Amino acid sequence: MRKRAWILCILPFFPGCSFAPYVPVEMDTMSQSQRIKNEKALQSTIRFDVGTLEITGGKGMDSLYTLDLEYDKSGFRPEVQYDTDSSGEEGRFSFRLEGMHKPGLRKDGVGNTLRLKFNDSIPMGLEVSSGVGNARLSLSGMKLTRVTFESGVGGAKISVFEPNAVACDYISLKNGVGSIEAVGLGNLNFRELEFEGGVGGADLDFAGDWKQDATVRIQVGVGGVHLRMPRSVGVRVKAEKNFLSGIHLDGFTQNGSDYKSENYDGASVKVFMDVSTGIGGFKITWI
């Protein structure tokens, strides 16, 4: 083992050994929008490998979406596609910023930034994949029928301060390495929500205008999960406790691995939670 390390140390001093050069960053910009024609729904898919991602809803827009991108063209290539189904009533928007995997080391830090704004009057399915970096989804007032969000490495923040005017069938939130914070998830009017965490903590606030019963599934590897629930919502939790994780549920009655909130039987809206934690804890706080 020492011999191998010694050989690696002296390699740079021999001629003929080549190493990846430093590549300067070349920043460029892109802006685009899509005017509304006959669209009554929109399906959006966003993949953003590296950088800062911001998604918001826009009131009174005459466009389905607008995008503003700042990116390093020496290492990344943007791809934007838009079309409709045969009726012209469902739009299909796709954005992708992928690394070109060119050899070399970046001399400066990567400053890719994508800002997307969506029309808040058009029902939309939203699928987002964020690789390395920070993501902020401000979903207030948007008409969301389905939301899928996956974060690789970095922090993510989600906020929903206004009620979703349509029913959201399914929400999926996944984070690999890093923390995720969400505020106002109850405003999304969802039927089913799944959260999957890798390494890092999660703070999920379910405040909002609850309109229907829902199912929540939570699976976490390493890190604690803190849920904040309105006192008006009845909650039933199925959670197996092990010696590596702790379950902290104040105001619940326990029957084996089942926990029921004290207000459950009389609550007009009921939520069932199926919880699986690895190394970390699970906690519910009433708000």
N, C-alpha and C positions, 0 to 999 in steps of 0.2 A: 504493500500500500504506500510506504514511504517512497519507494523507487518511482512509482507512477506519478506521485505528486511532484517529485523532483524534476522529472522529464517535462511535465506541463509547465513548470516554472521557467525553464530555460528555453522553451520553444520560441518565444518572441525574439530571442537574440540571434536566431539563425536566419540567414537570407532565404528568400523563396517562400517563407510563410506569409500568407495573406490573411488579412482580417477585414471584417465588414466596415466600409467607410461610413463616416457620419453624413447623413443626408439632411440638408436644410429643409425646413417646412416652407411650403408654398401655399399660402392661404388664398382661397377663392370664395366667391359668393354665388348663390342661386336663389331666385325668388319665383314663385309660381302660384297661380290660383285657377280655380275651375268654376265657371259660372253655372248657375242652376238652369236646367232646361226643363225636362219632364220628370226629373228624379223625385221619388217619394221615399226613398230609403238609400242608405249608403253603407257599404262594407269597406272597412279600412284596415290595412295591414302595414305595420311599420316595423322595420328592422334597422336598428342603429347600433353599430358595433362598438364605437368608442366615442366618448364625448358627453356633452350635456344635452339632455332632451327635455323640452317643455311642450306640453299639450294643454290647450285651453279651449273653451267654447266661446263663440262670438255672437252677440245679439245683433239682429238687424242686418246680417250679412246678405249680400246678393250672390255670394259664392258658396259652393259646397265646402271648400277649404282654401286656406292660404298657407304657404310654407315659405320660410326664410331660413336659408342654410349658409353657414360659414364652415368651410372644411379645408383640410390639407389635401390639395390635389396631387401632391407627390406620392401620397400613400393610400388615398381613398378614392373611390369612384361612386357617385350617386346614381341611382336608377329610379325613375319615376314613371309610373304607368297609370292610366285612367281609361276605363271603358264602361259600358253599360250592358245590361242583359238585353235580350232581343226586344223586350217591350220598351226599353229606354227608361223604365221607372226605377231600376235599382242601379246605382252607381257602384263601381269597384275601383277603389284607390289603393295603390301599392307604392310604398317608398322603401328604398333600401340603400344604406350606406355601408359598404363593405371594404375592408382592407384589401389592397392588391397584392399583399405578401411579397413586396419587393425586398431584395436583400439590402441591408444597411441599417444603421442606427439613427434615430431621429435626433438631430442636434438640439432642437427645441421641443418643449412639451406640445402635445397634441391639443389644439383648441377647437375641435369640432363642436359646433352648436347648431341644433335644429329646433326651430320654433314652429309649431303647427297650431293652426286655429281652425276649428270646425264649426259649421253652421249649427246653432242649437235648436233649430226648428225642424230638422230632418232626423227621423229615427235612424240610429246608427249602431252597427256592430263594430267594436274596436278591438284589434289585436296588436299588441305591442311587445317587442322583444328588445331589451336594452342590454348591451354587452358589458363594457367596462366604462364606468362613469356615474353620473348622477341623473336621476329622472324625476320630473315633477309633473304630475297629472292633476290639473285643476278641472274637474268634471262638473262643476256647478251648473245647473240649468240645462244640461245636455239631455237629449232623448236617447238613452242607451238601452238597447235590447240585449246586448251581450258584451262582456268585457273580459279580455284575457291579457294579463300583464306578467312578463317574466323579466327579472333583473339578474344579470350575471354577477358582476363584482362592483360594489358601490352602494350608495344610498338611494332610497326612493321615498317620495312623499306623494300622497294622494289626498285630495280634498274634495268634498262634495257638500256645499253649503246651501244648496237649493234642491227641492224634491225633483226626482226624475218623473216626468209626466207620463211615461209609458212603463209597462212591466219589463223588468230585466230578467230573462230566463236563467242566466248563468253568469257567475263571476269566478275567475280563476286568478289568484295572485301567487306568484312564486318568486323567491329571492334566493340566490346562490350564496354569496358571501357579502355580508353587509346588513344594515338595518333597514327596516321599512316602517314608515309611519303613515297611518291613514286616519282621516277625520271625517265624520259624517257619513259613514257607510250605510246607515239606515235610510238615508235619502235616496239610495239607488233603487229601492223598490224591487229587490231581488227575491227570487224563489230559492236559489241554491248558490252557496259560496264555498269555494275551496281555497284554503291557504296552505302552501307548502314552503317551509323555510329550511335552508341548509345550515349555514353558520352565521349567526347574528341574531339580534333581538328583533322583536316586532311589537309595535304598539298600535292596536286596532281599535278605533273609536267607532261605535255603532250608533251614535246619536243620529236623530233624524226623524222624518215623518214615515213611520212604519205603516204599511197598508195591507200586509198579508203575512201569513205564516211562512217560515223559511227554515232551511236546513243549512247548517254550517259544518264543514269538515276541516279539521286542523291537523297538520302533520309537521312536526318540527324535529330537526336533527340535533343541532347544538345551539342553544340560546333560549332565552325565556320569551314567553308570549303573554302580553298584558292586554286584556279585552276590557273595554268600558261599555256598559250596557245601560240603556234607559230603564228606570224603575217601572215603567208602564209595560214592559215586555216580559212575558213569562219565559223562563229558560230552563231547559232540561239538558243535562250534560252526561255523556257516557265517556268516562276517562279511566284508564288503568294506571294506577300509581306504581312506580318502581323506585328503587333506592337511588337512582340517578336524577330523578325529577320530583318536583313537589307540586301538589294541587292545592290552590288557595281559593276557596269559594265561600265567602262570607254570605250569610243569608240563605243558605241552601240546606236541605235535609238530605242525608245520604242513605242509600240502600245498596250496599256492595259497591259496584263501580258506577252506579247511577246516582246522579245528584239532581235535585229538583228545587227550583227557587221557591221561596215561601209564597210568592204571588202567582205561581204558575196556574193553578186551577181556575182562578178568577180573571186571568188576563185575557184581553180580547185578541192579542197577537202573541203567538207562541213560537219559540225558536228551539230547534233540537240541534245540539252540538255533539259531534263525534270527535274526540280529541286523542291524539297520539303524540307523546313527547319523548325525546331521547334524553340528552343531557341538558337540563334546564328545567324551567318551571312553567306552570300555567296558572294565571290569575284572572279573576273577574272582579272589576270594581263597578259599583252602581253609581250612576250619574243622574 
